[in-house]
Amino acid sequence: ESYPDITILPALSNYFKISIDELVGMEEIKRAEEYEKINKKWLENRNANKHKENVKLMKDALKFFPNDALLLVQLSSSLERLDGTEKEKMQYLKESISIQEQILRGEDSEVRNATLYNICFAYWKTGEHEKAIKQAEKLPNFYKSRENALVNLLTGEEKRKVAKSSLEPLAWSITHQLTALYET
């Protein structure tokens, strides 16, 4: 319910056999800062098309944050953006698919759904069309989406923000679907 007197920190540290930094949560703060720094660098590299650097950055980061879903997604997407021969690109795609399959075995539903979406296109690019379609069929439909639920549950400014943020992907989707209808 309160913080201990600073003079008893060494005794508490000794009793629990941990450092004072660990006792007061400094290790956790340092890890969070490092994680933030890694993600910021990944974004900078992505915007500068430095995908090879991002692959190394994510592989190194995963040594300290093993099985972190966001870092795995970033590694996967970086692999898919690498240049090289057709053979190398296919190898990168297959590595990306392997990582995405690892993510899909996890429990974070938002990351799982984003990965399900991404893996469809990775399978398609490698010629595994049946797998791509099978994965696409597992994706949630528009009707049962987070945005549709929230816009019906929230009120006021929160409702407006959700509705507004939903329009861009919805407009993209409508454009995509209309283009598909036109082409067929």
Steps between C-alpha positions, in 0.01 A plus 500: 500500500803728528870508416746384767736742667813533286721396790352147508545436126836323548345269761202422273735444208708261705194318637352439152848438352450755222665830412356830621440596135295186453318558828383848396420394142794665321570189292144506368525870417832444319350211300200711400728784389715259297189348340375847405842588355504181289152566361586861419815391314301236309253766384782734394667219305173398336431856388854515354459158328776352716337158521824301531591708805154435643537124461822516706343743749200271559707181524721668761197642685335158515800371697398738782122484441446141383167419336385863515214510248560856378871439443419177316251686276761767431763236415256322271400815313866607471594164348227537238639838395857380440643523151704233331477234234170322449643202689604723793162674506328160513729400789412824686128436441528147637683628809227762541233231473677292765502798736136577427405138572680539835294815572177319413576244770498787754206644690485873412186514284570839341848395395365162389242665273757738348732205445221290347443783253870536419569129466229469234704719267831335591354157415356641177839642396667162557239330282317334789160626387288242685675584829447872432127450450472268802661767722286778350187305592610510867501881509215678681235664284417872493182463700662348810779756527636692797406830333137398446470389862666813642300746290185342644627493859672837537352846522606857437857582401621139536230382259593772250870407516431130436261579216750739342795259533290223345422695185846489339537120498133468409546736203808303394302176525207637301738623229671161495169312474363731227822456302466122531141517377600719208787269401279192504 
